[in-house]
Amino acid sequence: MVDSNIEDSRKTVTMTFRIDESVMDLLRAESEKREVSLNTLVNQILKRFVDWDMYEPKVGMIPIAKPVLSAVFEKLNPDEVVEIAARVGKNAVHDMALFMKSRMDLDSFLSWYETRMKSSSIEFKHSVRNGTHSYILKHELGYNWSLYHKALLEEIFNGVLQKRIDAHITNSTLSFQFEE
């Protein structure tokens, strides 16, 4: 059964699926835990799938535990971190964002980057004031992870997007700003 409705100016479709009872029990429990409706939770799951999960293996992404990633970055010296960002990271990120968003401009890159941070369980905040975009990312991955992302973002913004970026890092945060 398919039925189209308009809710909050978004087009929705009503559809019937058969779902294993044990899966449904887990989904109901998770929706109660998050204090969202089952419908909202399922929409979030499906959105994440179409925004990220279905592309992840196609673009060469692999899941890795945070403690492992942190330990790997910890072993590198700062020059190695910056060199990896410039030599490998820039092209890999460019190609992934282009493939997943079908274009590489400021809006598509930021949309891709935010989706990546969400899928990586990295907390971030985005605000815009007087034409200046500000991002703050919070993580527990160490100084070199921050340095890698700072160098990577500088490569992408300065080289690909032709935008000046101002980035600052600590052991557990990365912040960056740029003008519209």
C-alpha positions in Angstrom: 0.0 0.0 0.0 1.4 3.4 -1.0 -0.1 6.7 -0.1 1.4 10.2 -0.5 0.8 12.9 2.1 2.1 16.3 2.7 3.4 16.9 6.2 5.4 20.0 7.2 5.9 20.8 3.5 7.8 17.5 3.0 6.3 14.8 0.8 5.9 11.5 2.6 4.9 8.1 1.6 3.0 5.6 3.7 4.2 2.0 3.1 3.7 -1.3 4.7 6.7 -3.6 5.5 7.1 -6.9 7.2 9.7 -6.7 10.0 11.0 -9.5 12.2 9.4 -9.3 15.6 12.7 -9.3 17.4 13.9 -6.3 15.3 10.7 -4.5 16.0 11.0 -5.0 19.7 14.5 -3.5 19.6 13.4 -0.6 17.5 10.5 0.1 20.0 12.9 -0.1 22.9 15.3 2.3 21.3 12.6 4.8 20.3 11.4 4.9 23.9 15.0 5.3 25.2 15.6 8.2 22.8 12.1 9.6 23.6 11.2 9.8 19.9 8.4 8.1 18.0 9.0 4.8 16.3 8.2 6.6 13.0 10.9 9.3 13.7 13.5 6.6 14.6 12.8 4.6 11.5 13.0 7.8 9.3 16.4 8.6 11.0 17.7 5.1 10.3 16.6 5.2 6.7 18.0 8.8 6.2 21.4 7.7 7.6 21.3 4.7 5.2 20.7 6.8 2.1 23.0 9.7 3.2 25.9 7.6 4.4 25.7 3.8 4.9 24.9 2.8 1.4 28.0 4.8 0.1 30.5 3.8 2.8 31.8 0.6 1.2 31.7 2.1 -2.3 34.0 5.0 -1.3 36.4 2.8 0.7 35.4 3.7 4.2 35.9 1.2 7.0 34.7 1.3 10.6 37.5 1.5 13.1 37.3 1.8 16.9 38.2 5.2 18.4 40.9 3.8 20.7 42.6 2.2 17.7 42.4 5.3 15.6 43.7 7.4 18.5 46.6 5.1 19.1 47.6 5.1 15.4 47.5 8.9 15.2 49.4 9.2 18.5 52.4 7.3 16.9 52.9 9.9 14.2 54.9 13.1 14.5 53.1 16.4 13.5 55.0 16.6 10.2 53.8 13.1 9.2 50.2 14.0 10.1 50.2 17.1 7.9 51.9 15.3 5.1 49.3 12.5 5.1 46.5 15.1 5.1 48.0 16.9 2.1 49.2 13.9 0.1 46.4 11.3 0.7 43.6 12.8 2.7 42.8 15.8 0.5 42.3 13.6 -2.6 40.4 10.9 -0.8 38.0 13.3 0.9 37.5 15.2 -2.4 36.7 12.0 -4.3 34.4 10.7 -1.5 32.4 14.0 -1.2 32.2 14.3 -5.0 30.9 10.7 -5.4 28.4 10.9 -2.5 27.1 14.4 -3.3 27.6 14.4 -7.1 29.3 17.8 -7.0 32.1 19.5 -5.1 31.1 23.0 -3.9 30.9 24.6 -0.5 27.3 23.5 0.3 27.8 19.9 -0.9 31.1 19.6 0.9 29.7 20.9 4.2 26.7 18.6 3.9 29.0 15.6 3.4 31.4 16.7 6.2 28.5 17.1 8.7 27.1 13.7 7.7 30.6 12.2 8.1 31.0 13.6 11.6 27.5 12.4 12.6 28.3 8.9 11.3 31.6 8.9 13.2 29.9 9.9 16.5 31.8 13.2 16.5 29.9 15.9 18.3 29.8 19.2 16.4 28.1 22.5 16.5 27.5 24.8 13.5 26.5 28.5 13.7 26.3 31.4 11.4 26.7 35.0 12.5 27.1 38.0 10.3 28.1 35.8 7.4 30.7 33.9 9.3 30.2 30.1 9.6 31.7 28.6 12.8 32.1 24.9 13.4 33.2 23.3 16.7 34.0 19.6 16.8 34.5 17.7 20.0 36.3 14.3 20.1 38.5 12.2 22.3 41.0 11.3 19.6 44.0 13.4 20.6 46.0 16.3 19.2 47.2 14.6 16.0 43.6 13.8 15.0 42.8 17.5 15.4 45.9 18.4 13.5 45.0 16.0 10.6 41.6 17.5 10.2 42.9 21.0 10.5 45.4 20.4 7.7 42.8 18.5 5.7 40.2 21.2 5.9 42.8 23.9 5.0 43.7 21.8 1.9 40.1 21.4 0.9 39.0 25.0 1.7 42.1 26.8 0.4 42.8 24.5 -2.6 39.5 23.1 -3.8 36.8 25.5 -2.5 38.9 28.7 -2.8 37.9 29.8 0.6 40.1 31.1 3.4 39.6 29.1 6.6 40.7 29.9 10.1 41.2 26.7 12.2 42.2 26.1 15.8 42.9 22.8 17.6 43.4 21.3 21.0 43.7 17.7 22.2 39.9 17.2 22.0 38.5 20.0 19.8 38.8 21.4 16.3 37.1 24.7 15.5 37.1 26.5 12.2 35.5 29.6 10.7 35.1 31.0 7.2 33.2 33.8 5.6 30.3 33.1 3.2 
